[in-house]
Every structure is written in C-alpha cells, then in structure tokens.
Amino acid sequence: MNVPPSSGNGAVPSSGGNNLLLQRTLIGVAIALGSAAVTFLVVRSAMRRAPVDETSERIQSLIDEANRLLRTLDEKKHG
C-alpha cells in the first residue's frame, strides 16, 4: 500500500505551500526586473545630450576664434 509520507502530527504535506512560495518569489523577481528596467530608461534618458542648435554652434565657434586670437596676441607679445 502506497502511503504518502506524513509529518509527526499525521498531516500530509501539501504542495500548496510550495506553490505560494514560488508565486511570491516570481512576483518579487518580476518587480525587481521592472524596477531595474525603469531605472535604466530614466538614467539613459537623463544622460542624453540636448540637440545642438545653430546658436550654440555659433557661440562655440566665436569662443574658439577668440581663443585663437588671444594665443596669437600672446605669441606676438612674448615672441
């Protein structure tokens, strides 16, 4: 006769407890993965640079030109 193993009080262990533990574990893992994905997307979008516009490019070129002129003046002054 096949008799399932029992605990000391005569109760038969059920697989329902294992199922509940598995479900809770899977839900926890799903929440962790979702949180990681959202964090990744937020950080990636925050690190994205703003598109360069014409005004910024023009200002940068004027700064570069001014730096070249200052270097030229320093070279003439010291040379």
C-alpha positions as CSV (number, residue, x, y, z in Angstrom):
1,M,0.0,0.0,0.0
2,N,1.4,3.4,-1.0
3,V,1.1,5.9,1.8
4,P,2.4,9.4,1.4
5,P,5.0,10.5,4.0
6,S,3.5,12.4,6.8
7,S,4.7,14.7,9.5
8,G,4.7,13.9,13.2
9,N,1.1,15.0,13.7
10,G,-0.3,12.8,11.0
11,A,-0.9,15.7,8.5
12,V,0.0,15.2,4.8
13,P,2.2,18.0,3.5
14,S,0.6,19.8,0.7
15,S,2.2,21.3,-2.4
16,G,0.1,24.4,-2.0
17,G,2.7,26.0,0.3
18,N,5.4,25.4,-2.3
19,N,3.2,26.9,-5.0
20,L,2.6,30.0,-2.9
21,L,6.3,30.4,-2.2
22,L,7.1,30.0,-5.9
23,Q,4.5,32.6,-6.8
24,R,5.8,35.1,-4.2
25,T,9.3,34.6,-5.5
26,L,8.3,35.1,-9.1
27,I,6.4,38.2,-8.2
28,G,9.4,39.6,-6.3
29,V,11.7,38.8,-9.2
30,A,9.2,40.5,-11.7
31,I,9.0,43.6,-9.6
32,A,12.8,43.8,-9.3
33,L,13.2,43.4,-13.1
34,G,10.6,46.0,-13.7
35,S,12.2,48.4,-11.3
36,A,15.6,47.8,-12.9
37,A,14.2,48.4,-16.4
38,V,12.5,51.7,-15.4
39,T,15.7,52.9,-13.7
40,F,17.7,52.1,-16.8
41,L,15.4,54.0,-19.0
42,V,15.3,57.0,-16.7
43,V,19.1,57.1,-16.4
44,R,19.6,56.7,-20.1
45,S,17.2,59.5,-21.0
46,A,18.8,61.8,-18.4
47,M,22.2,61.2,-19.9
48,R,21.1,62.1,-23.4
49,R,22.5,65.4,-24.5
50,A,20.3,68.1,-25.8
51,P,20.3,68.5,-29.5
52,V,22.9,71.1,-30.7
53,D,21.3,74.2,-32.2
54,E,22.7,76.8,-34.5
55,T,23.1,79.4,-31.8
56,S,25.1,77.1,-29.6
57,E,27.4,76.2,-32.5
58,R,27.9,79.9,-33.4
59,I,28.7,80.8,-29.8
60,Q,31.2,77.9,-29.6
61,S,32.9,79.0,-32.9
62,L,33.2,82.6,-31.6
63,I,34.7,81.3,-28.4
64,D,37.2,79.2,-30.4
65,E,38.1,82.2,-32.6
66,A,38.6,84.4,-29.6
67,N,40.9,81.8,-28.0
68,R,42.9,81.7,-31.2
69,L,43.3,85.5,-31.3
70,L,44.4,85.5,-27.7
71,R,47.0,82.9,-28.4
72,T,48.2,84.9,-31.4
73,L,48.5,88.1,-29.3
74,D,50.4,86.2,-26.5
75,E,52.8,84.8,-29.1
76,K,53.4,88.3,-30.6
77,K,53.9,89.7,-27.1
78,H,56.3,87.1,-26.0
79,G,58.0,86.4,-29.3
